[in-house]
């Protein structure tokens, strides 16, 4: 099965074509958010240089987030369009999953973080059990301080990966005992990683529904925001 | 800081002066009743940023994007019923970006506006003339100190 995989959830604009056992090509730009302009030319180039066309693709993989709202919509709309037009299935995978999968077989806890702005991060926790990636928390949008509190009782190495790392690196080093950071070449969302996870799902017959599949935006719950407003108003009084 | 203007052109000129000085990441809140000149001021800001496109109020589109010396995100949140609606379009990604954000009716979404903003309030006083406007500019972050240099 050949798949086209796409991830625009972060600054990284990345697409790849994968076969069952082989990555045939990947193009990734991790430079400013210009997804709407470069994505289609990237896909086109990928097809040209692998001597393929859209008709060779059996299924599609897109990021379902969390991440940049605009980016998620660009990626999801593109994949949905291609899927509907070619009548081939698609499946969505979280960019957090794919970032954790970048660090295959790392011991301890893997913690991908993406900047959710206002000192918040999108994150989830992962481990590798018998060489299988396992998510051991929900996908959450929490403040960096809450994440540090959550991790402070963990007694193993914690490896951070993702676009949010650079912003919070010093804070994480200061506040947590055993932290490790992914090297730059593994620290960005890659369509190959997302694609491989998607391929596993597709091979097991898992696919998303064209009409009901939506990105996970992970906004803070209304109650929490109202509480924060109240606190802020109190402070201003 | 207060500036009194008596014509639409003067409002535009103030905008142009501001636009020539704004920096990457600036957030400008425009507050004032209908017809006070918020969009005219924005047109000036765009001109000052070197944007020659025709600027129209994004009342229905919520945000319009332009490219000049810096990117300009022009918001009009008049029609937004609930701040949550605007948050859902990815508001934070715009205002915390490298561009300049101008937000008309920013008072409608106060809870989403970060403290390091430049607030421009435009008020009419019909007793002093149909086109009399008092423009009040306030800020707390010294990144906006360039405003002190603005004169009609």
Interface residues (C-beta under 8 A of the other chain):
Chain A: X68 X69 X70 X117 X118 X217 X219 X222 X225 X229 X232
Chain B: X84 X87 X88 X89 X90 X92 X93 X96 X111 X114
